[in-house]
């Protein structure tokens, strides 16, 4: 068991010394330019994957602003109408549905 621990300690010391003596590698600008041009030519990883969820997500985000605008317009239109008379007619019908008629509600 002691030999195992001693071997591990020796290995750790060797690795620590080797890591501290790290050599810096000089990279030429031509090599960097070649690597960057190669990276630019690579296609996206997900380009070949066509999921139904991706198509749905695309349409969802295109539809969201239109739906929001329609909701705002409908709220504005609903606020301009007078709903009190419809509420009262519904209340009369619910309170006494047998005697309810349009003639009575319009007082004709």
C-alpha contacts under 8 A as a table, 3 or more apart, distances in Angstrom:
res1	aa1	res2	aa2	distance
1	X	4	X	5.24
1	X	5	X	6.56
2	X	5	X	5.12
2	X	6	X	6.06
3	X	6	X	4.98
3	X	7	X	5.98
4	X	7	X	5.13
4	X	8	X	6.24
5	X	8	X	5.10
5	X	9	X	6.22
6	X	9	X	5.09
6	X	10	X	6.19
7	X	10	X	5.11
7	X	11	X	6.09
8	X	11	X	5.04
8	X	12	X	6.11
9	X	12	X	5.07
9	X	13	X	6.22
10	X	13	X	5.14
10	X	14	X	6.21
11	X	14	X	5.12
11	X	15	X	6.17
12	X	15	X	5.13
12	X	16	X	6.06
13	X	16	X	5.07
13	X	17	X	6.15
14	X	17	X	5.23
14	X	18	X	6.11
15	X	18	X	5.06
15	X	19	X	5.99
16	X	19	X	5.17
16	X	20	X	6.22
17	X	20	X	5.23
17	X	21	X	6.42
18	X	21	X	5.24
18	X	22	X	6.76
19	X	22	X	5.48
27	X	31	X	6.85
27	X	32	X	7.20
28	X	31	X	5.41
28	X	32	X	6.52
29	X	32	X	5.00
29	X	33	X	6.09
30	X	33	X	5.07
30	X	34	X	6.24
31	X	34	X	5.13
31	X	35	X	6.22
32	X	35	X	5.14
32	X	36	X	6.14
33	X	36	X	5.17
33	X	37	X	6.11
34	X	37	X	5.21
34	X	38	X	6.16
35	X	38	X	5.10
35	X	39	X	6.24
36	X	39	X	5.00
36	X	40	X	6.20
37	X	40	X	5.06
37	X	41	X	6.33
38	X	41	X	5.18
38	X	42	X	6.53
39	X	42	X	5.30
40	X	43	X	7.99
43	X	47	X	7.26
44	X	47	X	5.44
45	X	48	X	7.38
46	X	49	X	5.35
47	X	50	X	7.65
50	X	54	X	6.84
50	X	55	X	7.69
51	X	54	X	5.21
51	X	55	X	6.67
52	X	55	X	5.18
52	X	56	X	6.10
53	X	56	X	5.00
53	X	57	X	5.89
54	X	57	X	5.04
54	X	58	X	6.21
55	X	58	X	5.16
55	X	59	X	6.48
56	X	59	X	5.26
56	X	60	X	5.99
57	X	60	X	4.93
57	X	61	X	6.28
58	X	61	X	5.53
58	X	62	X	6.47
59	X	62	X	5.04
59	X	63	X	6.01
60	X	63	X	5.09
60	X	64	X	6.06
61	X	64	X	5.24
61	X	65	X	7.59
62	X	65	X	6.80
62	X	66	X	7.67
63	X	66	X	5.39
63	X	67	X	6.14
64	X	67	X	5.16
64	X	68	X	6.12
65	X	68	X	5.06
65	X	69	X	6.18
66	X	69	X	5.18
66	X	70	X	6.23
67	X	70	X	5.10
67	X	71	X	6.19
68	X	71	X	5.13
68	X	72	X	6.32
69	X	72	X	5.18
69	X	73	X	6.24
70	X	73	X	5.08
70	X	74	X	6.05
71	X	74	X	5.13
71	X	75	X	6.11
72	X	75	X	5.21
72	X	76	X	6.26
73	X	76	X	5.15
73	X	77	X	6.22
74	X	77	X	5.07
74	X	78	X	6.02
75	X	78	X	5.10
75	X	79	X	6.15
76	X	79	X	5.25
76	X	80	X	6.51
77	X	80	X	5.30
77	X	81	X	6.73
78	X	81	X	5.46
79	X	82	X	7.69
82	X	85	X	7.02
83	X	86	X	5.37
83	X	87	X	6.16
84	X	87	X	5.04
84	X	88	X	6.21
85	X	88	X	5.09
85	X	89	X	6.23
86	X	89	X	5.09
86	X	90	X	6.19
87	X	90	X	5.19
87	X	91	X	6.15
88	X	91	X	4.95
88	X	92	X	6.22
89	X	92	X	5.18
89	X	93	X	6.27
89	X	105	X	6.89
90	X	93	X	5.09
90	X	94	X	6.12
91	X	94	X	5.16
91	X	95	X	6.01
92	X	95	X	5.17
92	X	96	X	6.13
92	X	97	X	7.48
92	X	100	X	7.14
93	X	96	X	5.51
93	X	97	X	4.74
93	X	100	X	5.77
94	X	97	X	5.71
96	X	99	X	6.02
96	X	100	X	6.31
97	X	100	X	5.19
100	X	104	X	6.85
100	X	105	X	7.58
101	X	104	X	5.42
101	X	105	X	6.47
102	X	105	X	5.05
102	X	106	X	6.14
103	X	106	X	5.38
103	X	107	X	5.94
103	X	108	X	5.30
104	X	107	X	4.95
104	X	108	X	6.51
105	X	108	X	8.00
